[in-house]
Amino acid sequence: MRVLVVEDEELLADAVAEGLRREAMAVDVALDGHLASVSIAANDYDVVVLDRDLPGIHGDELCRTLVDAGTARVLMLTAAAAVPDRVSGLAIGADDYLTKPFAFAELVARIRALARRPREVIPPVLERGDVRLDPHRREVFRAGHYVRLTRKEFGVLEELLRASGGAVSTERLLEKVWDEHTDPFTNVVRVTVMTLRRKLGDPPLVRTVPGVGYQVP
């Protein structure tokens, strides 16, 4: 999944982003409301972790923008812990509210829970043919045998399975599995698909769709 962390405390933002990347998430960081607005306009995020008291554009205004767009889920992460603060944050349209200080494991669990609630219904375990992918346990099995994948290989396979047989473009895979710092002209998707195919074994699972991208038919 792809996550945007909007937090003006740079050390905290970087620590949260690095921790989420270790959980195999593609993470971008914005240190103020204006930068966040630019990222939100340019990218398709699954979850936005949003501080409320931001310089530039206030977190509440960003939240309203996201709610109106109806795309990313919003998790407010803020020091405003009083009940009226939590109530007002949820009333604005935030999907969840977590106060500082927080346990990182809880943050990860809440992000994953929000990502399982997209506009379309997606099952918690993805299966196609003899392949089974569990996003929560981060496990992949083919014909009952465990397949050890890197974080990026896992992310690519997850996006392909979520497409339910449809083709997924290289641009879409870059957007959802990597982050905004990735060179759009890189061949990293092709290389990752090659190693993914090798690890999944025969018969070949991932099909190239010429001029489009990849699919698991």
Secondary structure, DSSP 8 states (H G I E B T S, - for coil): -EEEEE-S-HHHHHHHHHHHHHTT-EEEEESSHHHHHHHHHHS--SEEEE-SS-SSS-HHHHHHHHHHHT-SEEEEEES--SHHHHHHHHHHT-SEEEESS--HHHHHHHHHHHHT--SS---SSEEETTEEEETTTTEEEETTEE----HHHHHHHHHHHHTTT--EEHHHHHHHHS-TTS-TT--HHHHHHHHHHHHH-SS---EEETTTEEE--
